[in-house]
Structure formats: C-alpha cells, structure tokens
C-alpha cells in the first residue's frame, strides 16, 4: 500500500519552485531521487525539458538514460517526478497521466501561472488513475 502523502524538506520544495520559476515561461521538469524502497526524497536532479515548451515537457532521452543508470548504481529510485504548468492549475493533464510510468512515484506539479503565488501539489498516478495526496513540508 502506497503512503497517501508526500513528506518533503522545505529545501527541496524551494528548489522545485526555483527551477519552475527560472524556466518560466517554459515548463520545468526533473526528479528527486531517494534510496530504493524508502519513499524519502533526498537528491534533487533538475532536468532539461527537451521540448522547451510552455505547454509540454519531455525528459531528454539521453539525459534520462544517464540519470536512471546513475540511480540504479546508487540503489536509488525516482521518489518525486516534478514538472510545472505555466498557464494552468497544478493538476495532471491527460498527457501527464498517459506518460506517468512510475507507479511508486509522487508526481509533483507546480503552477507558475500566478508568479505571486506558485501552486504546489502532489499526486499518485497509477494505471491512469489520479489521486491527490497531502504534502507535508519539513523544516
């Protein structure tokens, strides 16, 4: 049974928000790796949006291969997969759901539509079903 909340440090949340803000108006994307089986996000890995698009993101395939190999070598897994929406709410689109391939990951979405107040939400996406979960930020 998957935990129904994401516990994340304030530092990692701030890094995601900073990356989303820096890449605006394009969508930002990346992952936070953690020890395999731990559900603990620890290592922030910002990635390149190969599409450089305000409405779509895709990891660069070579970068993704390198990052996933590195995680395998370190006995890590993607605990958080994040990206930003630049003009819409922080909720997974149909495309996001269709590309969600890590059933154990927390899918974090940040909306940068309102630069004064970024929206930060987390979801589980399993077999096409989206479930929002609580986000607990630890100092």
QUINOR-V968916 format. One record per residue. RES is the residue in three letters. PSI is psi in whole degrees, -180 to 180 (* if undefined). OMEGA is omega in whole degrees, 0 to 359 (none if undefined). D_CENTER is the distance of its C-alpha to the mean C-alpha in Angstrom with 1 decimal. Layout:
BEGIN
res/psi/omega/d_center
RES/PSI/OMEGA/D_CENTER
RES/PSI/OMEGA/D_CENTER
END
This chain:
BEGIN
res/psi/omega/d_center
UNK/129/181/20.6
UNK/142/174/17.0
UNK/148/183/16.6
UNK/30/174/16.0
UNK/154/175/14.2
UNK/125/172/11.5
UNK/121/185/13.4
UNK/147/178/11.9
UNK/153/177/14.2
UNK/-35/180/15.0
UNK/-45/180/14.8
UNK/-39/177/11.1
UNK/-44/179/10.4
UNK/-38/179/12.9
UNK/-41/177/11.4
UNK/-47/180/8.1
UNK/-40/179/10.7
UNK/-42/179/13.1
UNK/-44/180/11.1
UNK/-42/180/10.5
UNK/-43/182/14.2
UNK/-36/183/15.5
UNK/-14/178/14.3
UNK/134/16/15.5
UNK/3/175/17.2
UNK/157/175/15.0
UNK/138/174/11.4
UNK/156/178/9.2
UNK/157/177/6.5
UNK/-171/180/5.8
UNK/164/167/5.4
UNK/118/181/7.4
UNK/156/176/10.4
UNK/166/180/13.0
UNK/136/181/16.5
UNK/130/177/16.9
UNK/2/187/17.6
UNK/-25/188/16.9
UNK/28/180/13.8
UNK/107/176/13.7
UNK/125/184/10.7
UNK/-43/189/13.0
UNK/111/182/12.4
UNK/126/180/10.2
UNK/90/176/10.0
UNK/141/181/9.5
UNK/164/181/10.3
UNK/132/170/12.7
UNK/104/184/12.3
UNK/-22/180/15.4
UNK/-22/186/16.4
UNK/55/187/16.5
UNK/146/176/16.5
UNK/-7/185/16.1
UNK/1/184/15.5
UNK/147/173/13.7
UNK/150/174/11.3
UNK/130/175/12.0
UNK/143/171/11.5
UNK/128/188/15.0
UNK/-39/179/16.6
UNK/-41/178/18.5
UNK/-42/180/15.7
UNK/-43/179/13.6
UNK/-45/180/16.9
UNK/-46/182/17.6
UNK/-43/181/14.3
UNK/-36/176/14.6
UNK/-44/179/18.3
UNK/-43/178/17.8
UNK/-43/178/15.7
UNK/-46/181/18.6
UNK/-28/181/21.1
UNK/6/184/19.7
UNK/48/179/19.4
UNK/168/173/15.6
UNK/162/177/12.9
UNK/106/180/9.1
UNK/-39/178/8.7
UNK/133/169/5.0
UNK/120/185/2.8
UNK/154/167/1.2
UNK/169/183/4.9
UNK/153/168/8.2
UNK/131/188/11.3
UNK/-18/183/14.4
UNK/-4/183/17.1
UNK/174/181/16.1
UNK/164/178/14.7
UNK/77/178/11.2
UNK/139/185/11.8
UNK/131/176/10.9
UNK/170/176/13.6
UNK/-40/179/15.9
UNK/-44/179/14.5
UNK/-44/181/10.9
UNK/-42/183/12.8
UNK/-27/181/15.0
UNK/-8/183/12.5
UNK/109/187/10.7
UNK/6/181/12.5
UNK/92/187/11.2
UNK/-21/180/13.0
UNK/-6/185/12.4
UNK/154/168/8.6
UNK/127/177/7.0
UNK/107/181/4.9
UNK/131/175/4.2
UNK/137/178/6.2
UNK/132/174/8.5
UNK/127/176/11.9
UNK/18/181/14.1
UNK/-39/176/17.0
UNK/102/185/18.9
UNK/-20/180/18.9
UNK/-24/186/20.8
UNK/93/178/18.3
UNK/136/178/14.5
UNK/134/184/13.1
UNK/112/183/10.2
UNK/156/180/9.7
UNK/145/184/8.3
UNK/156/165/9.5
UNK/137/177/10.9
UNK/107/183/11.8
UNK/123/178/14.9
UNK/42/176/17.6
UNK/0/180/16.8
UNK/128/181/16.8
UNK/129/175/14.3
UNK/122/176/14.7
UNK/147/179/13.5
UNK/158/177/13.6
UNK/146/175/14.8
UNK/122/177/12.9
UNK/119/181/15.3
UNK/124/180/15.2
UNK/136/178/17.6
UNK/*/none/19.7
END
